[in-house]
């Protein structure tokens, strides 16, 4: 059972529907027990970093997440969920993240391009289990912040919007996608299918 972690932020149902389409059993839950009993975990989300961490703390989900990651359980953060994997964010202040991946979240500062970065961009991917069929394909982004000071070995894909930025990370059993695979057509569904195989 894939558990999609409900911490009061948006975009949960679209991720669940994508896994249903692929034939994987999944459920949306805010219970620590379901996190512990899951075969793998998804942390999606749309919204602000500080609010997200506050909700995770209030629901008592931070320690269960860290415990299951430490056990080696496959874990995928999507969009805001990816940003929460890092040590801290500078979104409207400074907030501590889950600290599962080294780095911090900083804002786009672009003179000639609109923020948020919204739309389809090509993915420049390294070899890894999720991107078997998706190198240099287009995926869908919606974000105003991105990961910085990330170890090169943890970066599995980049994209370009004014400047090159981190589009995906992997550290051991933890994956993060800055884009929305559930909104990226066949390319994104192929990635979710590969994650399901883990």
LINWOTA-V608576 format. One record per residue. N is the residue number from 1. RES is the residue in one letter. NEAR is the number of other C-alpha atoms within 12 Angstrom. Layout:
BEGIN
N|RES|NEAR  N|RES|NEAR
END
This chain:
BEGIN
1|X|27  2|X|36  3|X|38  4|X|42  5|X|45  6|X|33  7|X|36  8|X|27  9|X|29  10|X|24  11|X|29  12|X|33  13|X|24  14|X|25  15|X|41  16|X|32  17|X|23  18|X|32  19|X|33  20|X|22  21|X|19  22|X|23  23|X|17  24|X|25  25|X|24  26|X|31  27|X|30  28|X|33  29|X|28  30|X|30  31|X|24  32|X|29  33|X|19  34|X|26  35|X|36  36|X|28  37|X|21  38|X|29  39|X|27  40|X|36  41|X|47  42|X|48  43|X|48  44|X|41  45|X|41  46|X|34  47|X|26  48|X|30  49|X|41  50|X|27  51|X|27  52|X|36  53|X|35  54|X|22  55|X|23  56|X|32  57|X|22  58|X|17  59|X|22  60|X|21  61|X|30  62|X|31  63|X|21  64|X|27  65|X|43  66|X|28  67|X|21  68|X|29  69|X|32  70|X|18  71|X|17  72|X|21  73|X|30  74|X|35  75|X|43  76|X|46  77|X|44  78|X|45  79|X|44  80|X|43  81|X|46  82|X|47  83|X|54  84|X|51  85|X|46  86|X|38  87|X|27  88|X|32  89|X|35  90|X|27  91|X|28  92|X|16  93|X|15  94|X|19  95|X|25  96|X|28  97|X|35  98|X|36  99|X|27  100|X|37  101|X|37  102|X|29  103|X|31  104|X|32  105|X|41  106|X|28  107|X|24  108|X|27  109|X|17  110|X|15  111|X|10  112|X|11  113|X|15  114|X|16  115|X|20  116|X|17  117|X|28  118|X|19  119|X|20  120|X|25  121|X|28  122|X|25  123|X|34  124|X|24  125|X|29  126|X|26  127|X|19  128|X|25  129|X|27  130|X|35  131|X|33  132|X|22  133|X|23  134|X|30  135|X|26  136|X|21  137|X|26  138|X|29  139|X|38  140|X|29  141|X|37  142|X|30  143|X|38  144|X|32  145|X|37  146|X|47  147|X|44  148|X|30  149|X|21  150|X|32  151|X|18  152|X|21  153|X|19  154|X|29  155|X|33  156|X|34  157|X|37  158|X|34  159|X|33  160|X|24  161|X|31  162|X|16  163|X|17  164|X|18  165|X|36  166|X|42  167|X|44  168|X|46  169|X|47  170|X|38  171|X|31  172|X|23  173|X|28  174|X|43  175|X|46  176|X|46  177|X|50  178|X|48  179|X|45  180|X|43  181|X|44  182|X|35  183|X|28  184|X|30  185|X|20  186|X|22  187|X|29  188|X|36  189|X|33  190|X|29  191|X|39  192|X|45  193|X|29  194|X|25  195|X|35  196|X|30  197|X|20  198|X|23
END
